[in-house]
Amino acid sequence: MARRSRTSRARNAVQTGAAPSPFIRRTLPHYDVLDEDQIARLEEQVDWILQEVGIAFRDDPEALELWKREGATVNKDIVRAPSDWIRNLCAKAPREFTQLARNPERSVQIGGMSQVFAPIYGAPFVRDVEGGRRYGDLESFEKLVKLTYMHPNLHHGGFVTCEPCDVPVSKRHLDMLFAHMTLSDKPHLGAITEMSRAQDSVEMAEIVFGADVMAENCVIMGNVNTNSPLLVDRVVTESARVYSTRGQGLIVVPFILSGAMGPVSTAASVAQAMAEAMMVCAYVQLLRPGAPFVLGNFLSSMSLKSGAPTFGMPEPVISNYAIGQLARRAGLPLRCGGSLTASKIEDAQAAYESADSMHSTMLAGANFVLHSAGWLEGGLCTGFEKLIMDAARLGSYQKVLGQGLDTSDEALARDAYDEVEAGGHFLGCAHTMRNYQTAFYEPKLSDSENVESWQEGGSKDMRHRAYERWNQMLNEYEPPGMDEAKNEELAAYVAHRKEEIPDAWY
Amino acid sequence: MARRSRTSRARNAVQTGAAPSPFIRRTLPHYDVLDEDQIARLEEQVDWILQEVGIAFRDDPEALELWKREGATVNKDIVRAPSDWIRNLCAKAPREFTQLARNPERSVQIGGMSQVFAPIYGAPFVRDVEGGRRYGDLESFEKLVKLTYMHPNLHHGGFVTCEPCDVPVSKRHLDMLFAHMTLSDKPHLGAITEMSRAQDSVEMAEIVFGADVMAENCVIMGNVNTNSPLLVDRVVTESARVYSTRGQGLIVVPFILSGAMGPVSTAASVAQAMAEAMMVCAYVQLLRPGAPFVLGNFLSSMSLKSGAPTFGMPEPVISNYAIGQLARRAGLPLRCGGSLTASKIEDAQAAYESADSMHSTMLAGANFVLHSAGWLEGGLCTGFEKLIMDAARLGSYQKVLGQGLDTSDEALARDAYDEVEAGGHFLGCAHTMRNYQTAFYEPKLSDSENVESWQEGGSKDMRHRAYERWNQMLNEYEPPGMDEAKNEELAAYVAHRKEEIPDAWY
C-alpha cells in the first residue's frame, strides 16, 4: 500500500518535477546576512537578557525549584543565569534528530541541512470557495488531515490544521490525535494546552509505536509558545515535563509582535526570542539531557493604522534570515516563518505575502516550517484553496533547496552544441530528449497556456483551480494501511478518555 | 548628504511606506550559491563557447570587419576569440556608472551595490479591471508613463511600458520618447528596433540634456536581445554603433527559454547567456573603450504540456542567484529577473510567481530590473492593477536591501527592558514612542485589518484596491516642470520626423 503510493509519487515526480523525498535534504548553501560585528552584538544582547534581565517561570514552583537546585539565581519568579552555562546546556540538545512516522518511509529528519514543511496550526475558522468562511469543525479537520497526507510537498501533518469547534475543548485533542494517527501515516504533533492533554498525546503515540520504540526515539512533538516578553508559563514547563522527560520533541516558539511583545525593533525582538527559547531549551536539558528541542521564532510586524499584525513584510523577512544564522551558530534546529499573510481571501495579497515570507523561510534554512500552507487572516482562518495553492508552491522551494544548480557534465550539455547551429533551436537535440522530462518543475496549479486556451478552459483563476484540485484529491483519498488491533486500541483509548473527561468549552 | 537623505527617507516612509531614494543602495550582503568548483566549471564553459563554439555576428559585415581587424578568428560569420582577450575587453566597461535623469535628483547609479527598478517592457496588450484585455494604445502608454513617474518604488521609466498599437510602428518610438521626456522626469530607455529609431532616441536625448552633457554622461540606454542561441544580429550591433559610440548605455540580454534557445539545463543556459553577453560587451569595448554596458540575462523554464514559457519557477529562481554571482565576478552591471508570471490575470498565481521571481532578483543583486512591475501573460500584457500591486511590493524589497538588520544601540532597545516587566507589553514605552513611526514598512495595498472591518469596507481584494489606487493617482497627476523651449524643440523634432517617415505597420 505504502509502496504503491510511493511509486506513483515517484512517477508523478517525473511528470511534475517534484521530489518525492519525505523531507528536504538541502544542498543549497545558507544565506548569511549578518557580519561578525552584528552577530557579536546580537549574541551579547542575548547574554545580557539571560544574565541581567532574566526570564520569569510563572505559576510552576516545580520549575523554579529545579532552577534553584541547579544553581540559577531566582528572584521571585525571575530566573537569571550565566549565559555560558545556558549555552552549554543548549549544546546538550541534538543538532539534528529523527521524528519517526508510523510509516517509516515518511520519518523526517529535523535539524542540520534538513527542512520539513507542515501545514497551518491553530485556526478557529476555515474557508473555501463553496462554503465561505465558517467555524472549523471535525469534518473540516479530517479533510485537512487527508489533504495533508496526500500532498507530496507537505512532509509533516502538524496538528491543529483547524480547530474542530463542534467538539468540546476538553475532548478535541483526542479526536485530532485519532485522525492524524489513522487517516494519515505522516509524522505529526501532539496537544500542549493542558498537561493531561499532552499526556494523552504521548499515551496514544505509545499505542502506535510501542513503548520500546518510543523509549529510544522521538515519535511525537509538542509545539508551544512562550508568553513573550520574557515569560515562560506553566503550559510550557508542563509540556516539557510530559514530552521532554520521555525523550519526545519540544518546539518552543516566542511569538513576538514587534512593538507589543518585544521592542519595536527587529534586532531586539530577534535577540529576545533567542534568549527566551534558549532559556527553555536549557530547562529541558536539565530535565533530560539530550532531549530533542527545536528553537522557534515567530516575529510579526504591525500596521501603524490599527496595530494589527502584518506578514510577508521586510521586517519579518529579514528576521528569518537573521534567526537562521543565529540558530545555526547555536547548533539548534530551527522553526520559523511559513506562508503567512494578513489577507482574508486567496487573492494576490495573500500570495505575495506568503511567497515573500516563505522564500525567506526557505533560504533561512528553517528546519521545521509550521504554517507552510493554508494560512489566511493572520492565522485565524485555514483556507482549503490556500492550503493547496501554497503546497503547490512548496514543490518549487523543494527543488531550489534540494538540487541547487547542477553543473555536472550532463548539465553543461556540450554535445548539444555539436547539433545546434547559431540561431537554431535545441528542441529536438539528443541532450534535450535525454533530459526534458526532468528538467523543469511543473506545478499543478499554475496555468501557463496562452490566453485563448485559458479562456476556453473557463478563465479560471488559481483559486478555482485549487478548489477543483482539493475536491478531486478528497474523492481519490484512500486511507493508509494500518494494523487493525492498533486502530481498535486507539479507538478504545479515545472512547475511555471521553467518558472520563467532562465536556468543557474552554 | 547621505545622512540627510537617510533621515528624509525615513520620514517619508511614514507617509507612503516607500523609500523616496532615486534607487537602492544595497547594504545587505550578496547571496552566493555557487562554490569554487561550480564557478570554475561554469566559467570554463563560457570560455569554451567563446573560443571553440563561437558566436555568429549576422548580416553586419562592418561588425565582422572590426572583429577581423582586431584579431578574432572569423569563419563565415562565426566569431571565435581567446577568452582572456574577451575578458580583458569586458574589464574596460565600467563596473558602475550613472544614468542622468533630466531631474538630477532622479539620476540612477547602475552597477556595484546599486539596484534600480523599472516597469514592464514590450507588451502589445494592456488590461485593467474596467476595460478588460485589449491592444495597447498611446493613451494607455501615456497613463503608464505617468504612473511610473508618480510611483516612489519605481526608479526608472523603462521604455515600451506597452505598445501604442494605434500609432504606426515606424513612428511609435517618437511618441513614446516624447511621452517619457515630457510626462516624467525619471531616466528612461530609447528605441532599438531599427538604427534610425535608435538615432532618433539619441538625438532627442541630446535636445533634453544638451550635447555637452551628453558627451560626458550616459543619459539614455538601449535594451536589446541577442538572437539566442549564439547569434548576434544587426539590431544588436547597430544599437551598439548608435548608443555605445556616443558613450550611452547598452543593455544586452540573451533571452533563453531553456530547451529551445539554450540546452534544457539551467547551468548550460546561464553559461551560454554569459558568453553571448560578454561577446557583445567585448564588441562594444572595441567600438568605444569604457562605454557603459549592462550584462543581461533572461532565462525562462518551460511547460512540458505545451512548451509555453513558465515563470517564478525553481529553475529561473536559481539562475538569478547564479548569474548574480557570475556577473559580480566579471565586474559587469547586471540586468536580470523581474516580477514575472505566466498568469493571465492578477490572481494568486500571478502574485506567487512574481514574488518568487522578484525575491530572487532582489537578493541576486540585479542592478537594473526591467519588468519589475506590471507583467502578465509571459510579458504579452501590461496590467494596470498588476503594475500598482507589484510596485507596492517593491517597497518591501527596497527596505530589505537598503536597511538590512539594524543592530545599533537604539535598535537593541535596552532601555525598554527597564520599563517593561515579564509578561507586560512594549506598546507605550519610551523606546516604542521614539521609533514606532519608522519601525515598519506599511504597504499601501495590503489590507491587514480584521475580517469585519474588511467586510465593512466592501470585501475588496487586492486587485480592486489597486484599481482604485491607480485611478486616484492619475487624478492627482501633475507633470514635472520642464523648460518650455526644450518641450517645443522636442515637439518640433517629432513633428518633423513624422513628416519624413512613411507610415509602416512592421
Interface residues (C-beta under 8 A of the other chain):
Chain A: Q15 G17 L28 P29 Y31 D32 V33 L34 D35 D37 Q38 R41 L42 Q45 W48 I49 V53 G54 I55 A56 R58 D77 I78 R133 N227 P229 L230 L231 S258 G259 A260 M261 G262 P263 V264 S265 T266 A267 A268 V270 A271 S301 M302 S303 L304 K305 S306 G307 A308 P309 T310 G312 M313 P314 E315 V317 I318 S319 Y321 A322 A342 S343 K344 I345 E346 D347 A348 Q349 A350 A351 Y352 E353 S354 A355 D356 H359 S360 L363 E377 G378 L380 C381 M389 R393 S396 Y397 K399 V400 Q403 G404 L405 D406 T407 E410 A411 L412 A413 R414 A416 Y417 V420 E421 A422 G423 G424 H425 F426 L427 C429 H431 T432 N435 Y436 Q437 A439 F440 Y441 E442 P443 L445 S446 D447 S448 E449 N450 V451 S453 W454 S459 D461 M462 R463
Chain B: V14 L28 P29 Y31 D32 V33 L34 D35 D37 Q38 R41 L42 Q45 W48 I49 V53 G54 I55 A56 R58 D77 I78 R133 N227 P229 L230 L231 S258 G259 A260 M261 G262 P263 V264 S265 T266 A267 A268 V270 A271 S301 M302 S303 L304 K305 S306 G307 A308 P309 T310 G312 M313 P314 E315 V317 I318 S319 Y321 A322 A342 S343 K344 I345 E346 D347 A348 Q349 A350 A351 Y352 E353 S354 A355 D356 H359 S360 L363 E377 G378 L380 C381 M389 R393 S396 Y397 K399 V400 Q403 G404 L405 D406 T407 E410 A411 L412 A413 R414 A416 Y417 V420 E421 A422 G423 G424 H425 F426 L427 C429 H431 T432 N435 Y436 Q437 A439 F440 Y441 E442 P443 L445 S446 D447 S448 E449 N450 V451 S453 W454 S459 D461 M462 R463
